[in-house]
Amino acid sequence: MSIRRFRRHRLAMAGVVILFTFMLASIFAPYLAPYDPLKQMVKERLQGASFTYWLGTDQFGRDILSRILYGGRLSMVVGFISVALGLMVGGLFGLIAGYFRKLDNLIMRLMDILLSFPSILLAIGVMTILGPGLFNVMIAVGIRSIPSYARMVRSTVLVIKAMPYTEASVALGAPSWRIMLSTILPNSFPPILVYSTLEIANAILLGAILSYLGLGVQPPTPEWGIMVSEGRGWLRDAPHISIFPGLAIFLVSMAFNLVGDGLRDSLDVRLKETKG
Amino acid sequence: MLNYILRRILATIPVLVGVSIIVFFMVRLIPGDPILILVGMEASEEQLSKIRKELGLDRPIYVQYFSYAKRAVRGDMGRSIHSRRPVWDEIKERFPATFELTTTSILIAAFFGIIIGVISAVKQYSIFDHLSMVSALASISMPIFLLGLLLMWFFSLYLTWFPTGGRPDCFWCIEKVRYLTLPALTLSGAALPMIARLTRSTMLEVIRQEYIITARAKGLAERSVIFKHALRNALTPVVTYMGLQYAILLGGAVVTEQIFSWPGMGRLVVEAIQSRDYPVIQGCILFLAVVSVIMNLVVDLIYGLLDPKIRYE
């Protein structure tokens, strides 16, 4: 039923198509990329879009299309891994806070403290401690989403805990860990799926921002944020250097948002926090 | 009301303490000896232990935290490694620019967002309504640096209407408006459509209420029904959202200031990170986090003022 509703959601399907295109293009980048993304062809620098270089070349004469194809891998990896990290840690906190009410106040106040940092600043702080690098970007972006996951999972747990089937498990004498893992967790899946899809879009944006600021992945790695940043100085003469990778970030992030919205509508999830 | 204000202020204190603890440990978690970073690799062991003693780094960690917190409350956040000036002086110098940018952005976002939201609600399912929904969707997916660069490319480099960056020294002059326009538009880019969508959805709820029907039945002019009766009640959640947005804008300012060479705190943070100026990074993050906590407090207080139900919860 939900799947049928999702398939009828036109915008969500458009999102799926964009995502699949980018994912396949990134996975098969070595076969699809017309040039080596790191190869500098000095004589061909600052070329506009043409049949030879579909999206033009940058100031070092590197092919922008090839760099975007390879860069997609990094952005997707940052999106998925950082969200998985945030989900695992934040979800665990939320599960514990919602289930063991004695720990609720302590955990949620800790989450409030983390939430009080503007997310870019928190990520910058974490990057300062960890230093630049792809893995560190994932950690910095992931930490930022821990408190929101904790809040969301907690509120879902509170609702599911009050359901008759959970009460039945308690009455049957099932241990807490089993109730959490086999009753509460599977039933929290729909809101988690919706939220994670939307969160991947944010994670990709934040990952790109960190690289844009020079704190994330370092040049000459083909990463979309770095590519936009490197093209800044050539905005007047060769705006395509910044604009094409920027558009790639925009399209992928929008696709995740469209799919997330579609999932929310078809799974009938309301991402609203319950007070408790 | 006084009881509500006191409760909210008291609830903010543990958050502020938590924020200061995190920022305090942030620098201590950086691999390597912070003293070596402060004085350079060439210092002798004798010099190092002398400085450690001077800075109190030989004392237990909780004592160090309390002395740090005590100094931070007085505005003493140490000295910049790079410029040797007190961090507080650097912040005082740079924050007005950030405040100017974020406040202008939130005002632009609120003004246009509310107007667009009201029109979308009144003309639901019209082309205008659909367009505003599409732009909201696009705006949350738009990387802030792409929007900034596109605006700069079109308005500064192509049309040459606005400068590409910088900030004039005058307090308030026409010249400043020219310099502020593009960064403020960039920063408000994400908040504006979201405020419009929120205003639209709360307005749609409110205009179906019975008191609005009564207002219309009394024969009041449509403008008066919408702006005096409906909008006032629809604005409460919008005000809260604006407060939350302000904190997000403080983060977004880091990127916007970088694009437009706006000499605010965001640029200070990025410069400090590039030169590994840890006291400045620590001071800036602490300051901006405290500002965002205080903003949330102010919003909660305004919320209580606007909606009496909140005060008695």
Chai-1 contact restraints between the chains, C-beta under 6 A:
chainA,res_idxA,chainB,res_idxB,connection_type,confidence,min_distance_angstrom,max_distance_angstrom,comment,restraint_id
A,D112,B,V15,contact,1.0,0.0,6.0,A-B,restraint_1
A,I113,B,V15,contact,1.0,0.0,6.0,A-B,restraint_2
A,I113,B,G18,contact,1.0,0.0,6.0,A-B,restraint_3
A,I113,B,V19,contact,1.0,0.0,6.0,A-B,restraint_4
A,S116,B,V15,contact,1.0,0.0,6.0,A-B,restraint_5
A,S116,B,V19,contact,1.0,0.0,6.0,A-B,restraint_6
A,S116,B,A289,contact,1.0,0.0,6.0,A-B,restraint_7
A,S116,B,V293,contact,1.0,0.0,6.0,A-B,restraint_8
A,F117,B,A289,contact,1.0,0.0,6.0,A-B,restraint_9
A,P118,B,A247,contact,1.0,0.0,6.0,A-B,restraint_10
A,P118,B,L250,contact,1.0,0.0,6.0,A-B,restraint_11
A,P118,B,G251,contact,1.0,0.0,6.0,A-B,restraint_12
A,P118,B,S292,contact,1.0,0.0,6.0,A-B,restraint_13
A,S119,B,G251,contact,1.0,0.0,6.0,A-B,restraint_14
A,I120,B,G251,contact,1.0,0.0,6.0,A-B,restraint_15
A,I120,B,V254,contact,1.0,0.0,6.0,A-B,restraint_16
A,L121,B,G251,contact,1.0,0.0,6.0,A-B,restraint_17
A,L121,B,I285,contact,1.0,0.0,6.0,A-B,restraint_18
A,L121,B,L288,contact,1.0,0.0,6.0,A-B,restraint_19
A,G125,B,M26,contact,1.0,0.0,6.0,A-B,restraint_20
A,G125,B,I285,contact,1.0,0.0,6.0,A-B,restraint_21
A,T128,B,I273,contact,1.0,0.0,6.0,A-B,restraint_22
A,T128,B,I281,contact,1.0,0.0,6.0,A-B,restraint_23
A,I129,B,L29,contact,1.0,0.0,6.0,A-B,restraint_24
A,I129,B,I30,contact,1.0,0.0,6.0,A-B,restraint_25
A,L205,B,P143,contact,1.0,0.0,6.0,A-B,restraint_26
A,A208,B,P143,contact,1.0,0.0,6.0,A-B,restraint_27
A,I209,B,V255,contact,1.0,0.0,6.0,A-B,restraint_28
A,Y212,B,F145,contact,1.0,0.0,6.0,A-B,restraint_29
A,L213,B,V270,contact,1.0,0.0,6.0,A-B,restraint_30
A,V228,B,F145,contact,1.0,0.0,6.0,A-B,restraint_31
A,L235,B,W153,contact,1.0,0.0,6.0,A-B,restraint_32
A,R236,B,L157,contact,1.0,0.0,6.0,A-B,restraint_33
A,P239,B,W153,contact,1.0,0.0,6.0,A-B,restraint_34
A,S242,B,L149,contact,1.0,0.0,6.0,A-B,restraint_35
A,G246,B,L146,contact,1.0,0.0,6.0,A-B,restraint_36
A,I249,B,P143,contact,1.0,0.0,6.0,A-B,restraint_37
A,F250,B,S141,contact,1.0,0.0,6.0,A-B,restraint_38
A,F250,B,M142,contact,1.0,0.0,6.0,A-B,restraint_39
A,S253,B,S141,contact,1.0,0.0,6.0,A-B,restraint_40
A,M254,B,S141,contact,1.0,0.0,6.0,A-B,restraint_41
A,N257,B,S141,contact,1.0,0.0,6.0,A-B,restraint_42
